[in-house]
Amino acid sequence: MPLFGPPDIARLEAKRDVKGLAKALSYQKESVRLAAARALIPIGDARAVGPLIAALSEKWGAMRAAVAEALGQIGDPRAIGPLLAMIGDHYGDMRESAATALAQIGAPAVEPLTNALLRVKDHAVRETVARALGKIGDPQALQSLVAALGDVDEYVRAAAAEVLGQIDWEPDAAQAGAAYWAARGDWDRCVAIGAPAVGPLIMAMRDR
């Protein structure tokens, strides 16, 4: 019979014992690990970043989501790389958890996200990245989002257009503007641009 039981997460949380909660992230019982991760969310202490990043390797989705939320709340740039890797997950809810956390980290995540938007092959990942950039709303992302209006995937183009609309980007009367209106399904405004709209219109028609 063991001499010691599982860590008392409620007590550790009440005491804001970051060290104790971080240690509990590696406890053998899943429910304890999850409770520890959730307890760290409102505390938002950077001392937990290392153990939380290590816990992202968990296969259990609920745990990874809670860890991502805690990392987003802390906002430490050290979590950007591991969270970007998590965006590459095949499960949409995991991608969304990572993207939300990166959006919370904010400006330090903009450059890594814009690089991913232009280079990652998986269209679902590119779409998620575009939406994360929209949540951050940093002007530095503008050029990459405009470039994403020409993405081969219609959902990525639509996400980029939606985000650009959210940050009050003004479409021009050239190809970028035409691509924006085509992605939003506003064919009249697209056609009104004229010759520069031919490429975006052809691309849009291919998806129909």
NORFEN-V994131 format. One record per pair of residues at least 24 apart in sequence whose ideal C-beta (glycine too) atoms are under 7 Angstrom apart, sorted by the first residue. I is the first residue (numbers start at 0). GAP is how many residues later the second one is. Records with the same first field share a line. If there is no record, write none. Layout:
# NORFEN-V994131
I = GAP, GAP
This chain:
# NORFEN-V994131
5 = 26
6 = 25
8 = 26, 27, 30
11 = 27
12 = 26
15 = 27
17 = 25, 27, 29, 30
18 = 28
20 = 27
21 = 26, 29
24 = 26, 27, 30
29 = 30
32 = 30
33 = 28, 29, 32
36 = 26, 29, 30, 33
37 = 28
39 = 30
40 = 28, 29, 32
43 = 29, 30
44 = 29
45 = 28, 30
47 = 26
48 = 25, 27, 29, 30
52 = 25, 26, 29
55 = 26, 30
60 = 30, 32, 33
63 = 30, 33
64 = 28, 29, 32
67 = 29, 30, 33
68 = 28, 32
70 = 30
71 = 28, 29, 32, 33
72 = 31
74 = 29, 30, 31
76 = 28, 31
78 = 26
79 = 25, 28, 29, 32
83 = 28, 32
86 = 38, 41, 42
87 = 34, 37
94 = 30, 33
95 = 32
98 = 29, 32, 33
101 = 30
102 = 29, 32, 33
105 = 30
106 = 31
108 = 27
109 = 26, 28, 30, 31
113 = 27, 30
116 = 27, 31
117 = 26, 29
122 = 30, 32, 33
125 = 25, 27, 30
126 = 28, 29, 32
129 = 26, 29, 30, 33
130 = 28, 32
132 = 30
133 = 28, 29, 32, 33
136 = 30
141 = 27
145 = 30
148 = 27, 30, 31, 34
149 = 29
153 = 53
156 = 26
157 = 25
174 = 24, 25
